[in-house]
Amino acid sequence: MQNLTYSRKNLFVFSLWVMVVLCLRMLVSIFLHPLRIGWDPALHLQCAELIVKGGIPYVDMLDVNPPLIWYLDTLPVLVSEAFKAPVTLVFNEFMVLLMAGQPLPWATCSSKSTAG
């Protein structure tokens, strides 16, 4: 077998391509089925909607997961209420933004480590 060595630049380019492919796949899915969402994220979004409306975790809703995900999901709920858009569509768009931002820390770390 060949001895394969990967530089930081090669790993960054590879991760960038992976993120581009995943983002494009998610965007195609959003355009084909804008309201499609899994049952687990849907449950978390419903709990986040209750929190935004004044609900109290583990009093007004119950789940086996800790409530941090509910509080994180309040951001898409608030944006969807502000723009009068479906919460599932806004959630899927937030996921694309999160995926698109993944290579950015790699770029800043690799540029700082090679500068020194």
Number of C-alpha atoms within 10 A of each C-alpha: 3 4 4 5 7 8 8 16 13 11 12 17 14 13 15 19 13 15 19 16 13 15 19 14 12 17 17 12 14 18 10 10 11 16 15 13 14 8 9 9 16 15 13 21 24 18 25 27 22 18 19 18 9 10 14 13 17 11 7 11 13 12 11 6 9 11 15 10 14 22 18 13 22 21 18 23 24 16 16 17 15 9 10 9 12 15 22 21 19 21 23 21 18 16 16 20 12 12 16 18 13 13 18 12 10 17 15 10 12 14 13 10 9 8 7 5
